[in-house]
Amino acid sequence: MENLSAKQLRDKIAAGRISSGEATEAIFKNIEEREPTIGAYISTFRDSALEKAAKVDKRIAAGERVGQLAGVPIAIKDNMCTTFGATTCASKILDNFHAPYNATAVEKLISADAIIVGKTNMDEFAMGSSTENSGLKQTVNPWDHSRVPGGSSGGSAAAVAGGLCFAAIGSDTGGSIRQPASFCGVVGLKPTYGRVSRFGLVAYGSSLDQIGPITRTVADSALMMNVIAGHDAADSTSVDEAYAPVCDYLKKLDEPIENLKIAVVPEFNAGADQQVQKALTDAVDIYRKLGAEVIEISMPYLDYAIAAYYVIATAEASSNLARYDGVHYGHRSEKADDYIEVYSKSRAEAFGKEVKRRIMLGTYALSSGYYDAYYLKALKVRNLIRSDFTSAFEKCDCIMMPVSPTAAFKIGEKVDDPLKMYLSDIYTIAANLSGIPGISIPCGFDDNDMPIGLQILSPAFTEDKLLRIAGMFEAKTDWHTKKPTVIN
């Protein structure tokens, strides 16, 4: 059972060959043994999970219709509202916040009869690339406990890689699904902005955030997308399906792609270390052998993506996090003497260092006299980056590039150098600025036996083709079958 994908487990449960109760018990046994070291979860729900699993098994035995994820143990990043357990965003300011409703993505998982086993650790308010910014605990990479799992969805990726769930959902503001998936040797999909409802996702950068799956295989990501994708009237940024219909991603996965044309951006990819570049080159060569045409393109505005992103994202964070004031909910300082101190001291005591840094950067960029020089200019650059992608996709079906300049780095290696940490996102943030989908799939290992991911980007609302392109590579390689020693 340990090496089954979510889809394989789902099929075996449906056929009565494995019970959901057995699968859920096995996951909690792994959590009991491995979680003290890995630290993937902020909270777990053993009793409710086993109760739901028993109900699913009973319904299957009775021949009743069940959902697409019936009986499969799933984890949720702890920045999605749930009526069960706390929703903390890995921050002390929300360490005891209990949401009155479920996020739409969570509600869809529950309706699909998934078994929610817990909520995963993350960088505080999704601000970080290593999960070291969590205000509550440290998560390590299951492949090497001295290294980071990536971020900000590091807990979700570590849980999938470490055998602590069969699939998870995370959120991606600038690479926070794809980068930890790459670091942990699993599959991470950031859908098109508006493809998956953000209702109930605690906002960081509202024009950038997107919920997506982290899984063991491409087929598992397709299965998860079948459940969570679609229009939601509760989310004003959710795209109407009349404009962009949702298909059966799993059913279309094996459809062949004729005349596949892949683009690479040599001058941009050159920023990655040699081992990452070699893994990318080897992966592209496999596509060549499968009949794909590979072309080189230039995307000059990608060089400005980091600067534009960190102005836009921090500006939106400054606005979104203003609501945490020590009055409405969350942490309230006991040292305040008046209402101004309630606000200032509550935030000072409970927000972490990185969150404070980004709030200050964003407030500065939005302040009078600097708005035009920073925020407005960043928006203009964002449009130029979007035009780069539009032009590129007129010449190709997809673009391939690294996920991160390096494989997973050591814990503490970059934590005191914010700029160095920010540059970890150099290859992923452009997709968020443009709103297009991107996926990370395992494509190799470095000299330290740490996983390396291949990033594939495609035009907006072409997740079906993106998954098929990723599936072609997965079918011809075995990188996705490799497991850390904690599982082997």
Residue pairs with C-beta under 8 A, 6 or more apart in sequence:
1 9
1 18
1 22
1 23
1 26
2 26
2 163
2 487
3 481
3 483
3 487
4 12
4 166
5 166
5 215
5 216
5 217
5 219
5 220
6 69
6 72
6 74
6 166
6 167
6 215
6 216
6 217
6 220
6 223
6 224
7 217
7 219
7 220
7 223
7 250
9 18
9 23
9 71
9 72
9 166
10 68
10 69
10 70
10 71
10 72
10 223
12 18
13 19
13 20
13 23
13 56
13 57
13 60
13 70
13 71
13 72
14 60
14 66
14 70
14 71
16 60
16 61
19 53
19 57
19 71
20 53
20 54
20 56
20 57
20 60
20 70
20 71
20 72
20 115
21 50
21 53
21 54
21 57
23 53
23 71
23 72
23 73
23 115
23 166
24 49
24 50
24 53
24 71
24 73
24 115
24 117
25 50
27 73
27 117
27 163
27 164
27 165
27 166
28 44
28 46
28 49
28 50
28 117
30 162
30 163
30 164
31 41
31 44
31 117
31 118
31 164
34 142
34 162
34 163
34 164
34 486
35 41
35 44
35 164
37 140
37 145
37 486
38 139
38 140
38 142
38 145
38 158
38 159
38 162
38 164
38 486
39 121
39 137
39 138
39 139
39 140
39 155
39 158
40 75
40 120
40 121
40 139
40 149
40 155
40 156
40 158
40 159
40 162
40 164
41 75
41 118
41 119
41 120
41 121
41 155
41 159
41 164
42 78
42 86
42 88
42 90
42 118
42 119
42 120
42 121
42 136
42 137
42 155
43 78
43 85
43 86
43 118
43 119
44 117
44 118
45 84
45 85
45 116
45 117
45 118
46 117
48 84
48 116
49 73
49 115
49 116
49 117
52 113
52 115
52 116
53 71
53 115
56 66
56 70
56 71
56 113
56 115
57 71
59 66
59 70
60 66
60 70
60 71
66 113
67 111
67 112
67 113
67 114
67 227
68 112
68 113
68 223
68 226
68 227
69 109
69 112
69 113
69 114
69 223
69 224
69 227
70 112
70 113
70 114
71 113
71 115
72 114
72 115
72 166
72 167
73 114
73 115
73 117
73 165
73 166
74 109
74 114
74 115
74 116
74 117
74 165
74 166
74 167
74 168
74 169
75 116
75 117
75 118
75 119
75 120
75 155
75 156
75 159
75 160
75 164
75 165
75 167
75 168
75 169
76 82
76 106
76 109
76 116
76 118
76 119
76 120
76 156
76 168
76 169
77 119
77 120
77 122
77 153
77 155
77 156
77 168
77 169
77 170
77 171
78 87
78 88
78 89
78 90
78 119
78 120
78 121
78 122
78 155
79 87
79 89
79 90
79 122
79 125
79 126
79 171
79 201
79 202
79 204
80 87
80 103
80 105
80 106
80 119
80 169
80 171
80 200
80 201
80 202
80 211
81 87
81 99
81 101
81 102
81 103
81 106
81 200
81 201
81 202
82 99
82 102
82 103
82 106
82 116
82 119
83 98
83 99
83 100
83 101
83 102
84 116
85 98
85 119
86 94
86 95
86 96
86 97
86 98
86 119
87 94
87 97
87 98
87 99
87 119
87 202
88 94
88 95
88 97
88 119
88 136
89 122
89 124
89 125
89 126
89 202
90 121
90 122
90 123
90 124
90 125
90 133
90 134
90 135
90 136
90 137
91 124
91 125
91 135
91 136
91 350
91 351
91 352
91 355
92 135
92 136
92 331
92 349
92 350
92 351
92 352
93 135
93 324
93 330
93 331
93 346
93 347
93 350
93 351
94 324
94 329
94 330
94 331
95 135
95 136
95 331
97 329
97 330
99 200
101 200
102 110
102 200
103 197
103 199
103 200
103 201
103 211
104 197
104 199
104 200
104 232
104 234
104 235
105 169
105 196
105 197
105 200
105 201
105 211
105 228
106 116
106 200
107 200
108 227
108 228
108 230
109 116
109 169
109 227
109 228
110 116
112 227
114 227
117 164
117 165
118 159
118 165
120 153
120 155
120 156
120 158
120 159
120 168
120 170
121 131
121 134
121 136
121 137
121 139
121 154
121 155
121 158
122 131
122 134
122 151
122 152
122 153
122 154
122 155
122 156
122 170
123 129
123 130
123 131
123 132
123 133
123 134
123 151
123 152
123 154
123 176
123 354
124 133
124 134
124 135
124 351
124 352
124 354
124 355
125 202
125 204
125 317
125 321
125 355
126 152
126 153
126 171
126 173
126 176
126 204
126 209
127 133
127 152
127 204
127 317
127 354
127 355
127 358
128 151
128 152
128 354
128 421
129 150
129 151
129 152
129 175
129 176
129 179
129 421
129 422
129 424
129 425
130 148
130 149
130 150
130 151
130 154
130 409
130 411
130 414
130 415
130 421
130 424
131 138
131 139
131 148
131 149
131 150
131 151
131 152
131 154
131 155
131 158
131 180
132 138
132 148
132 151
132 411
132 412
132 415
133 151
133 152
133 352
133 353
133 354
133 355
135 350
135 352
138 411
139 148
139 149
139 154
139 155
139 158
140 146
140 147
140 148
140 149
140 158
140 411
141 147
141 148
141 149
141 150
141 158
141 161
141 183
141 184
141 408
141 450
142 149
142 158
142 161
142 162
142 184
142 484
142 486
142 487
143 161
143 184
143 185
143 408
143 449
143 450
143 451
143 484
143 485
144 408
144 448
144 449
144 450
146 410
146 411
147 183
147 408
147 409
147 410
147 411
147 450
148 154
148 183
148 408
148 409
148 410
148 411
149 155
149 157
149 158
149 161
149 180
149 183
149 184
149 408
150 157
150 179
150 180
150 181
150 182
150 183
150 184
150 404
150 408
151 176
151 179
151 180
152 170
152 171
152 173
152 176
152 180
153 168
153 170
153 171
153 172
153 176
153 177
153 180
153 188
153 214
154 180
154 183
154 184
156 168
156 169
156 170
156 177
156 180
156 214
157 168
157 170
157 180
157 181
157 183
157 184
157 186
157 188
157 214
158 164
158 180
158 184
159 165
159 168
160 166
160 167
160 168
160 184
160 186
160 214
160 215
160 216
161 184
161 185
161 186
161 483
161 484
162 484
162 486
162 487
163 483
163 486
163 487
166 216
166 220
167 213
167 214
167 215
167 216
167 220
167 223
167 224
168 213
168 214
168 215
169 211
169 212
169 213
169 214
169 224
169 228
170 176
170 177
170 180
170 188
170 211
170 212
170 213
170 214
171 177
171 201
171 204
171 209
171 210
171 211
171 212
172 178
172 188
172 190
172 209
172 210
172 211
172 212
172 428
172 432
173 204
173 205
173 208
173 209
173 210
173 313
173 432
174 205
174 208
174 309
174 313
174 425
174 428
174 429
174 432
175 190
175 403
175 404
175 424
175 425
175 427
175 428
175 429
175 431
175 432
177 188
177 189
177 190
177 212
177 213
177 214
177 440
178 188
178 189
178 190
178 403
178 428
178 438
178 439
178 440
178 453
178 455
179 188
179 403
179 404
179 424
179 425
179 428
179 440
179 453
180 188
180 214
181 187
181 188
181 214
181 403
181 440
181 453
182 188
182 403
182 404
182 407
182 440
182 442
182 451
182 452
182 453
182 455
183 404
183 407
183 408
183 450
183 451
183 453
184 408
184 451
185 442
185 451
185 453
185 479
185 480
185 482
185 484
186 214
186 215
186 216
186 442
186 480
187 213
187 214
187 215
187 216
187 217
187 218
187 220
187 221
187 439
187 440
187 441
187 442
187 470
187 480
188 212
188 213
188 214
188 215
188 439
188 440
188 453
189 212
189 213
189 214
189 215
189 221
189 224
189 225
189 437
189 438
189 439
189 440
189 463
189 466
189 467
190 210
190 212
190 431
190 432
190 437
190 438
190 439
191 210
191 211
191 212
191 225
191 229
191 437
191 463
192 210
192 239
192 244
192 435
192 436
192 437
192 460
192 461
192 462
192 463
193 207
193 208
193 210
193 237
193 432
193 435
193 460
194 237
194 238
194 239
194 244
194 435
195 210
195 229
195 239
195 244
195 246
195 437
195 461
195 463
196 210
196 211
196 212
196 225
196 228
196 229
196 230
197 211
197 228
197 230
197 231
197 232
197 234
197 235
197 238
198 206
198 209
198 210
198 211
198 235
198 237
198 238
199 232
199 234
199 235
199 238
201 209
201 211
203 209
203 316
203 320
204 313
204 316
204 317
204 320
205 312
205 313
205 316
205 317
205 320
205 432
206 237
206 316
206 320
207 312
207 316
208 309
208 312
208 313
208 316
208 432
208 433
210 432
211 228
213 220
213 221
213 224
213 225
213 228
215 221
215 223
215 224
216 480
217 474
217 480
218 253
218 439
218 441
218 467
218 470
218 471
218 474
218 480
219 250
219 253
219 471
221 439
221 467
222 249
222 250
222 252
222 253
222 467
222 471
223 249
223 250
225 249
225 463
225 467
226 248
226 249
226 250
229 246
229 249
229 463
230 241
230 246
231 238
231 239
231 240
231 241
232 238
239 461
244 460
244 461
247 464
249 463
249 464
249 467
252 464
252 467
252 468
253 467
253 468
253 471
254 468
254 471
255 468
257 397
257 465
257 468
257 469
257 472
259 293
260 287
260 290
260 291
260 292
260 293
260 397
260 398
260 469
260 472
261 292
261 293
261 294
261 295
261 395
261 396
261 397
262 284
262 287
262 292
262 293
262 294
262 295
262 396
262 397
262 398
262 399
262 400
263 294
263 295
263 296
263 297
263 392
263 395
263 396
263 398
263 399
263 400
264 280
264 284
264 294
264 295
264 296
264 297
264 399
264 400
264 401
265 296
265 297
265 298
265 299
265 302
265 399
265 401
266 296
267 298
268 299
268 302
268 303
268 401
268 427
269 277
269 280
269 401
269 402
270 277
271 405
271 426
272 280
272 402
272 404
272 405
272 406
272 427
273 405
273 406
275 407
275 444
275 446
275 447
275 452
276 402
276 404
276 405
276 406
276 407
276 446
276 452
277 402
278 444
279 443
279 444
279 446
279 452
279 454
280 400
280 401
280 402
280 443
280 454
282 443
282 444
283 400
283 443
283 444
283 454
283 473
284 294
284 400
286 473
286 476
286 477
287 294
287 400
287 472
287 473
288 294
290 472
290 476
295 395
295 396
297 392
297 395
297 396
297 399
299 388
299 389
299 392
300 388
301 381
301 384
301 385
301 387
301 388
302 385
302 388
302 430
304 381
304 384
304 385
305 385
305 426
305 429
305 430
305 433
306 422
306 423
306 425
306 426
306 429
307 378
307 381
308 378
308 379
308 381
308 382
308 385
308 433
309 378
309 425
309 429
309 432
309 433
310 361
310 422
311 361
311 365
311 374
311 375
311 377
311 378
312 375
312 378
312 379
312 382
312 433
313 358
313 362
314 358
314 359
314 361
314 362
314 365
315 362
315 365
315 366
315 375
315 378
316 362
317 355
317 358
317 359
317 362
318 358
318 359
318 360
318 361
318 362
318 363
318 365
318 366
319 362
319 366
321 351
321 355
321 359
324 330
324 346
324 347
324 350
324 351
325 342
325 343
325 346
325 347
326 332
326 333
326 336
326 342
326 343
326 345
326 346
326 347
327 339
327 342
327 343
330 346
330 350
331 346
331 349
331 350
332 342
332 346
333 341
333 342
333 345
333 346
333 348
333 349
335 341
335 345
335 349
336 342
336 344
336 345
336 346
347 356
348 356
351 359
354 418
357 418
364 370
364 374
365 371
365 374
365 375
365 378
366 375
382 433
382 434
385 430
385 433
385 434
386 433
386 434
386 435
389 399
389 430
389 434
389 436
389 457
389 459
392 399
393 399
393 458
393 459
397 458
397 465
397 469
398 456
398 457
398 458
398 465
398 466
398 469
399 456
399 457
399 458
400 454
400 455
400 456
400 457
401 427
401 455
401 457
402 427
402 452
402 453
402 454
402 455
403 427
403 428
403 440
403 452
403 453
403 454
403 455
404 424
404 425
404 427
404 428
404 453
405 423
405 424
405 426
405 427
406 424
406 446
407 445
407 446
407 448
407 450
407 451
407 452
408 450
408 451
414 420
414 421
414 424
415 421
427 455
428 438
428 455
431 437
431 438
431 457
435 460
436 457
436 458
436 459
436 460
437 457
437 458
437 460
437 461
437 462
437 463
437 466
438 455
438 456
438 457
438 458
438 466
439 455
439 456
439 466
439 467
439 470
440 453
440 454
440 455
441 453
441 454
441 456
441 470
441 473
441 474
441 479
441 480
442 451
442 452
442 453
442 454
442 479
442 480
442 482
443 452
443 453
443 454
443 473
443 477
443 479
444 451
444 452
444 479
445 451
445 452
445 482
446 452
451 479
451 482
454 473
456 466
456 469
456 470
457 466
458 465
458 466
458 469
474 480
